[in-house]
Amino acid sequence: MKVQILGTGCPNCKRTEQNAMQALNNLGIEAEVEKVTDINQIIDFGVTMTPALAVDGEVKFAGKVPSVEEMEKVLNK
C-alpha cells in the first residue's frame, strides 16, 4: 500500500500526515508513506485544495484534515 500526503507543508498538511501515521499504526498496516509537496504533482492528482490524502494513487480526502477514525475506515478496505 502506498499512502501519499499531498500538501505544501502547512500545519494542516502536517496534521494529516500525523493522523495517517497513527491510523496505519492502529491498524498494524505497513505502508509506503510519501509526502508530495510539488504543486504541479498535486495538481496532477486533480487536487485543488490541500491537504489531501491518496491511497494507491486514488485521492480519498481533499481540502480537510481527516480524523484518525476516518482514515482507518479508508485504509482498512
C-alpha positions in Angstrom: 0.0 0.0 0.0 1.2 3.5 -0.8 -0.1 6.4 1.1 0.6 9.9 -0.2 0.1 13.1 1.7 -0.5 16.0 -0.7 0.3 19.4 0.5 2.9 22.2 0.7 3.8 21.6 4.4 1.3 23.8 6.1 0.1 22.9 9.7 -3.0 21.1 8.3 -0.8 19.0 6.0 1.4 18.0 8.9 -1.7 17.1 11.0 -2.9 15.0 8.0 0.4 13.1 8.0 0.3 12.6 11.7 -3.2 11.2 11.6 -2.3 8.9 8.7 0.7 7.5 10.6 -1.5 7.0 13.7 -4.2 5.2 11.6 -1.7 3.0 10.0 -0.1 2.2 13.3 -3.5 1.5 14.9 -4.4 -0.9 12.1 -0.9 -2.6 12.1 -0.6 -1.8 8.4 2.8 -1.3 6.9 2.7 1.2 4.0 5.0 3.3 2.0 4.2 6.9 3.0 5.2 9.7 0.7 4.9 13.5 1.1 4.1 15.2 -2.2 4.9 18.9 -1.9 5.3 19.9 -5.5 2.3 21.9 -6.6 2.4 20.5 -10.1 2.3 16.9 -8.9 -0.6 17.8 -6.5 -2.5 19.3 -9.4 -1.8 16.2 -11.5 -3.9 14.3 -8.9 -6.8 16.7 -9.6 -6.5 18.2 -6.2 -7.2 22.0 -5.9 -7.4 22.2 -2.1 -4.9 20.8 0.3 -4.3 18.9 2.4 -5.2 15.7 0.6 -4.6 12.0 1.1 -4.2 9.5 -1.7 -4.1 5.7 -1.3 -2.5 3.7 -4.1 -2.8 6.8 -6.3 -6.5 7.4 -5.6 -7.5 10.6 -3.7 -9.6 9.7 -0.7 -9.7 13.1 1.1 -9.0 16.7 -0.1 -9.4 20.1 1.4 -9.7 18.9 5.0 -7.8 17.2 7.8 -9.4 13.7 8.1 -9.6 12.3 11.6 -7.7 9.1 12.5 -11.0 7.2 12.5 -11.9 8.4 9.0 -8.6 7.4 7.8 -8.8 4.0 9.4 -12.1 3.3 7.5 -10.4 4.1 4.2 -7.1 2.3 4.9 -8.8 -0.9 6.3 -10.5 -1.7 2.9 
